[in-house]
Amino acid sequence: MDRDIRWDDLRIAHQLAVSGSLSRAGEQLGINHSTVLRSVTRLEEALGIPLFIRHQRGYQMTDAGRLLRETMQPISGDVRRLCNTLSTLESSPSGTLRISTVTDFSPFFAPMLHRFRKAYPQIRVQIVATDDILPLSAGEVHVAIRIGGQPKEPDLIARPLGQVGIGFFCSAGYAEEYGVPESLSEINQHLWVLPTGEKTRIPGIDALIDRVDPQQVAFQSNSFNDIEAAVRSGMGIGPLNTLTLSGNRSSLRELNLGLDISQSGMWFVYHRDMRRSARVRALQDFMQRQMAG
């Protein structure tokens, strides 16, 4: 049996196990699907066992294929993190800096990152806007901007950037046409613009959403950007992020509904292997100064 197994074939087979098809694996790796097939076939021949069962809907893993995926997952993350660490041991800030942030916050950070690029023109910024928490140990991003409690994972370093609050607003036009609720007892006399999904658990929103008659909900979205647009258009009263609230507040009216609305922390988070990266340190210092100002 040929035991001359190539690392690249293992890496490609792992991507096929994750992606489920030659074309998707090729797209993720930036190679042709035929190259994926050749690598997987060569690996199976070297091992003397099949890793995949080919069928019309894609590639199904054998028991050996599942073991490959489970075992390679942490190894693949370790290799990506090592490459990130090696590539960021520069004497001055330069290169690509990948940042993940909550989808609703990416427009807020764009002007700040523009100023950052003016200060550090050798750094190329890539934003990954997602409501999912990306594992920094996997090496897919260098930095995460997270909202909520301080991250407690042992391999992560978290630095505070500021506080994020929620307020309930309506447009001036809505207030003129319908008035505004003076207390929680009047909320079902009004129309509401509310979030969906995990955002319904935000303190303040969770206390309100259970009291609102579903018939009074005019609009819902999982995006606070959509909610702000709907509130500004006069569709109803809704919760807006007071930190990222865009445009002129003079067209909005903030309401006091007597709800216990606590603030959440905003954190600059990176893996401990990135602590020597000049570009990560530069971004951290810059954002802390900007948020403090």
Helices and strands as residue ranges (DSSP letters): H 7-19, H 22-29, H 33-47, E 52-55, E 58-61, H 63-87, E 95-101, G 103-105, H 106-119, E 123-129, G 136-138, E 143-148, E 156-164, E 166-171, H 172-178, G 184-189, E 192-195, G 197-201, H 205-209, G 214-216, E 217-221, H 224-232, E 238-241, G 249-251, E 252-255, E 264-271, G 272-274, H 278-292
